[in-house]
């Protein structure tokens, strides 16, 4: 099959049913685009998305993402438990052999007729009609939706690891990855096993110290955490972690905006008594350097790791977008929860009980509703109590640049409870430029 014909065949399959049943027949690429434009029109620029679940074989799921307990291993125990939900994603999960082609990718619920809901990848939508979704300026500058955002939820800590910078990632054909954390209170009703995160390296640590830890990889715990510091994770606050900085995220449910890449290197040989394979250290290292400790340590941003003012420079409290009393009079509050970098940004919006507000933003964004029920534009939204694997929800949406600029009407239909949503933006969000450091 010729490449173009193969691509059309793949897109036809994408536009099938989300649930059980036969796949819909899509006649052509033009029909796929017509389906997308119909979804944009009927949703008034707001697209409904289906949940994108991702497992990790080297971690234990924390059980707080509202996925039914019976479905935590729905993809098979050999692939690991589902501990992540990716939002508005155009990025494939890099989970090694056996990973489905669409793992990590978000689907637009493009129609819901007699045959059931039909789906199209958000990635396909951006590739085909990106100007209508992200805006022509973003497409010409960035070429797509260059941000990834997720919830991750683990029973215990993740091994101490880093994400390569642009230079190191480019050597294996990838993108570098800084990332940010915010700990939503609605999901952190319990801490699980270890609500602390080791970050960076203690001032005074030397590269020889890290070298010796890597040499001890197969001797049990290699002791890398003796050279780091753990910080207690506080719900309602966040952190910014540059590429090249070591971190071992704790067991808090974490909202994580980041550059759209899945590169990493694990520097800890054991976590909670479980062995971490050397392969996970060198996953994104050129093959000729898989045993080259000088190269591996050289991927670290050394000065950032041993920064004596690490917390002061990396920890963030929410930053209100307007004076708090003015927003309260208008029936809402909104604050930046991820800021300081041009690579991505995020806000938390709270609409008070029984109130409506029109919110304007300078860029397209993905959103997840974390509390309450109400309406986002024409859509009825609510936070689910329990989700079965493969089921649709009414808590995740994508707002196009045009709709964001015109303003989206958000209504809280509850007389008692706040409606809360998190919103993540791609690079160079004009609204966030004043907060870049």
N, C-alpha and C positions, 0 to 999 in steps of 0.2 A: 504494500500500500504506500502510495506517495506521501511525503511528510504532511502536505496540506490536507490530504484526505484523511490521514490518521488523526490530525488535530481536530478536524470537524467531527470525526467519529467520537473522539473523547468528549468534545463539548456536547454532543447529542446525549451521551450517557449522563453528563452532569445535570442536564435539565430534566431528569427523571423524577420519580417519586422519592420522597424522604422516608416514608414508611413502607410497610409491606405492600407488595403488588408489582405489577409489570411496569417497566420503564416506558415513559411517554416517547413518542416518535417525534423527533425534531428534524424538519426537512432540510434546513440550511442554516448557515451562519446568520443570515439575515433574520431568520425566525428567532434565533437566540437573542439578537440585538433588539428585536421587536418586543420580546418577552421582558427584557431588562427595562426598556423604555416605558413599557406598560406599568411595571412595578414602580418606577420612579414617579410616573404620573399619578397612579392611584395612591401612593404613599406620600404624595406632595413633597418629594425629595428626601423622605425618610424610609430606609430599607430595613425590613425585618430580617434578622439573621438566626440561623440554627446554631445550637451549641456545638463547639469543636472541642472534643475531649482528647487529651494526650496522656499516654502512660509513660512511666520511667522505670526501667528494669532494675535500677540500682537504688531505688528509694521505696519507702513505705507510705501509702496514701494516708492522709490525716482524717478523711471522712467528714469534712465540713463544707464541701462544695455543693451540697444538697443532692448529689448523685446517690441513688438508692444503694444501700450497702451491698445488695446482691449483685450490683453492676460494677463494683470497683475493679473487678478483674474481667470485665466483659470482653476484652480483646485477647484474653488468654493469660494465664498465670506466667507463661514463659516470656511474655512481653512486659510484665510488671503491672502494678496497680495504676489506676488512673488518678493522678495527683495534680493535674493541670487542666485548666479550661482556657483556651486561647480566644481572644476577642478581635473581631474585625480583621482577621488574619489573611494575608496574602503570602505567607511564609510557610514552607513545608517543614515539618518536624524532622530533625536529623536523628533518627533513632536506630540507625544501623540496618543490617539485613532483616528483611521481613516487614519493613515499614510500608504501609499502604501509600500509594501515590498521593492521596489527598489528606494524609494525616497532618493535622495542624491547620488546615485551610478552612476558612469560613465559607458557608453557603448562604446565599440570599434565598429567602423564601419568596420566589418570584410570582407565584400564583397559587390560589387555593380553590380549585374548582371541583367539579363532580368526581374527577379522577384522583383527587388528592393534591397535596402541595407539590409544586414543581420547584426544582432548585437549580441555581446557577452559581458557580464559584464567584466570590467577590473578586478574586484574582482575574477571572475572565472578564468581569465587568470593567475592571480598571484597565485591562489590556485593550479592550475593544472600544469603550466609550469613556475613557478616563477623564477627558475634558468635561464631561457632563457630571462627573462624580466628584473629582478632586479639584477641578478648575484647570483651565489651560495653562495658567502660570505655574502651578505645581507640576503638571505633567511636563512642561518644557524644561523646568529646572531640575526636577528630581526623577522624572520618568515613571513614577508610580507611588504607591502607598508605602513609604520607606519607614515604617514603624511596626513593631510587634508589641502587643500587650496581652497579659495573661493574669489569671489567678494561679498561684501554686500553693499547695496545702499538703504538708508532710507530717507524719507522726513524730519524727525527730529531725535532726539537722541534716543538711546537705554537706557533702565533703568540702573541705577548703579548696577553692578553685579560683580560676581567673578566666576572663574572656579576652581573646587576642585583640590588639589594636588593629587599625586599618592596614598598616604595613605588614604585620605578621599574618593577618588573616588573608591578605592578598596573595601570599605565597602558596596558599592551598585553594585559591579561587573563591574565597569567601569575603564577607564584610566583617569589619571589627565591630565590637559590641560594648558600649557603655550601657548601663541600666540603672533604673531607679526603683525604690520600694515605697509603698504606702500600705499601712496596715488597717484595713477597714474595720471599724468596731463591730459592724453587723455580723461579720464572719468570725470574729475573734472572741466568741463567747466562752471558749476554753483555750488554754495555752498549748495543750498537748505536751510532749516530753521535754522540750528544751527551747523556751522562748527567748533565746539569746543568739546573737550572731557574732561570730568571730570575724573581724575585718582588719585587713592590712597586716602589718608586722610591727612588733614593738620597736621603737627607736633604739638604735644600737645593734639591731640584728644585722648580720653580715650575709653576703652571698654564700660564703663558705658554710654558714649555718644551714642554709636551705639546701646546699649541695649535699651535706651529710645526711639530711632528711631523705633526699631522693635516693641516695646510696643504700639506705636502710629499707627500701620499699618492700622487700619480701621477707623482712624480719618481724612482721607484725605492725603495730602502730609506729609510723615513722617519726612521730613527735613534732610535726609541723605546728601543731596548736600551742606548743610551749613557747613559740616565738610570736604569738598573736595575742589579741585582746578581745574578749567577748563583751558585747553591749546588750543590755536589756531592751527588748523590743516593746515599744509603747504604742498601743492602738491609737489611731488618729494622728500619727506622725509618720515621717519617712526619711529615706536616705538616698543619696546619689553615689553610685559606684562607677568610677571611670574604668575604661578598658585597661587591662594590665594590673588591676588591684585585686589581691586575694580576698575572698570572703566565703564564709560557711553559713549560709542562711539558716536561721533557726526555725522553730516549728510554728510560727505565726502564719496565718493565712495572709498572703502577700499579693497585692496588686502591683504588677511590674511592667511599666512602660519601658521600652528599650528599642535600640536599633534592630531592624528586622534581620536577625542573624541567629544561628543556633550553634556558634562556635564556643568551645570551652576547653580547658585543660585542668584536670583534677590534680591537686598537689598533696592530697591526704590519702594515705594507703589503706586506712581502716576507719570506719565510722560506725559507732555503736556495735562494735564487734564484727562488722561485715567487711569483707575484703573488697577493696576498690581496685580493679584491674589496671595494670600499667597502660593498657590500650586507651583508657579514658583520660590519661594524662597527655597522650600523644595523638589523640583523635584528629586534631587539626594542626598537626606538625608535619612538615615534609618528611617522607619516609627516610631520607638519608640522615635525618636528625633525631630519629626515634630513641637513640641511646646517647645523644649529645647533650649532656647536662648543662654545658655552657650556653648552648642555644636555648634550651628550655627555660633556664633561669633568666636568660636575656629577654624573654617575652614579657617579663614583669616590668611595670613602671616603678622602678625602685624608689624614687623620691616620694611618689604618692603613697606607696605602701608604708614607709617609715615616717610619714608626716607626724610630727609631735602634736599638731593641732587637728588630728584626724576628725574627731567628732565635731568640732567647731566648723570645719570646712565641708562636712559631708552630711550632717544631720539637719533636717528641715521640719519646721512647724508649718501648718497651713497658713497661707497668705491671702487674706480677703481681697476679692477683686474690686470691691467698693467699700466705703464706710459701712460698718456693720449695722448701725442704727438706720441708715437709709434703706438698706436691703430689707431689714426687719419690717419697716413700714410698708414695703412693697410685697411682703408675704414670702420672702425667701432668703436664703443665704448661699453664697458661692465663694469658694476659696481655691486658690492654686494649691495642689498637694504634691505636684511634681514640677519643679522649675529649676532654673540656674543654668540650663544647657539649651543650645539651639537645636539639639537632635530630636527632642520630643518634649511634651509637656502634658499635664493632666490637671483636671479640676474636679471638685466634688460639689454638686448642686443639691441643695435641700429646699424643697417647696413645702411650706407649712400647711397644716391640715385645712382643707376647704378652700385653698387659695389657688390662683392661676397666675402665671407670669410668662411673658414672652422674652426669651433669651436669645441674644444675637452673638455670634462668634465669627471671627475673621477667617476661619478655616474649617474644613471638613473634620468630622470626628466620629469615633466609635464610642458607644455608650453601653454600660451595663447598669441595670436598676438593682440596687442593693437593699432597698427597704420600701415597703408600702405599695400602693396601687394608685393608678390614675391614668393619664393620657399624655402621650408625646405626639403632638400633631394629631393625625387621624387615628393613631394606634392606641388601643387599650393596653395598658401595661400593668404587670404585677410581678412581685417576687415569688417564685414557687417555693413551696414547703419541701417538695421532694421531686426529683427528676429521674425518670427511667432512661437508660441509655437508648439513644435513637429518637426520643421524644422531642417535640418542639417545645419551646418556652415562649413567654411573652415578656422577656426581661432584657433582650439584647437587640440593639439597632445600630444602623449607620446613618449619619446625617451628612448629606452632600454639602459641598461648599456653598452652592446657591441657596439651599434651604437655611444653612447656618447663618449666612449673611442677611437674609431676609428676616430671620427670627423664627424660632419654633415655640409654639404655644404649649406650655407644660402645665397640666392641671393635676392637683392632688384631690382625688375623689373621697378620701377618708376624712371623717370629721375629727379623728383623734390622733392619727399617726402621720409622721413625716413621710414624704416621698423623697427618696435619696437616690442619686445616680452619679456614677463616676464617668468622666469623659476624657478620652485620650486623643491627642493631636499629633500629627506628623511633624517633620522638621520645619524650622523657620516659621512657626506660628506667629503672625504679626502681633497678636495680643500678648504674647509672652516675651517679646524682645526686651522689654524694660527690665526683666528679671534675670536676664542672662549675665553670668559672672565671668 
